[in-house]
Amino acid sequence: MRYIDKWTSLFWAGVGIYVSYEGYNLKLGTLGSPGCGFFIFWAGIILTGLSLVLFFQTYLPSSKMARQQSMWKGLRWVKVIKMMTALLLYTLIFKWLGFIISTFLLLLYLFKGLEPQRWTIAFMIAAITTAVCYLVFGLLLELQFPFGVLQKIIG
């Protein structure tokens, strides 16, 4: 496992360096006015950094590596699969139902289906979270969200 981690970490570090180089060529801009390559550059830097962390971890004693790999033990895979399925369905219905309805349904499922809450609590938290997200991103930041079915109903 450690041998594979060494080589894959070096591979991804190389990919990260390449991504950073291409992002730099696209012009970085500034933090206040980012250019085309700003996010690409920093994503490459982060990928390179994480890859190098993994590379250096392969030189730790095997007892420390075993403790770090045991974090996957006991993971509830059914919940992970349900979550990934819910996110996939969310992306499929997002344009059709629109931001408000699809986000509300996703959050309601997460609060009621994955971490069981009372219906009133799940409903209220899903509604408040959706409303706050719409206010912040839709109204204050003026992002364009698809209205989907709501647009047909409202007119």
Buried (B, 14 or more C-beta within 10 A) or exposed (E): EEEEBBEEBBEBBEBBBEBBEEBBEBEBEEEEEBBEBBEBBBBBBEBBEBBBEBBEBBEEEEEEBEEEEEEEEEEEEEEEEBBEEBEEBBEEBBEEBBBBBBBBBBBBBBBBBBEEBEEEEBBEBBBEBBBEBBEEBBEEEEEEBBBBBEEEEEE
